Amino acid sequence: MTVYFEDVLFNVYFFFIFKKLCVRYLNKLYEIVNSSTVCLMGHERKLTLNLIESMAKRFNYIDEEYKQH
C-alpha cells in the first residue's frame, strides 16, 4: 500500500512539474514566433500562435479540472 501511495504522490508531483515546464516552453515559443522575422504569412502566423495558445490553455484547464476533484 505504501508503494501505491508513493507512486500516486510521485505522479502528481511529476504532473505539476511537467505542466509548469510545458507552459513555460509554450509561452517562450509564442514569444519567439510572434517576434520572429521568418517569412510566415499573416494567416499562417495567426494559426501557429492560436495553436500554441490553445495548447497552453489546455494545460491550465487540466490543472483547474484536477484541483476541483
Residue pairs with C-beta under 8 A, 6 or more apart in sequence:
15 66
16 63
19 59
19 62
19 63
22 56
22 59
23 56
23 59
23 60
26 52
26 55
26 56
26 59
27 56
29 52
30 49
30 52
30 53
30 56
33 40
33 45
33 48
33 49
33 52
34 45
34 49
40 48
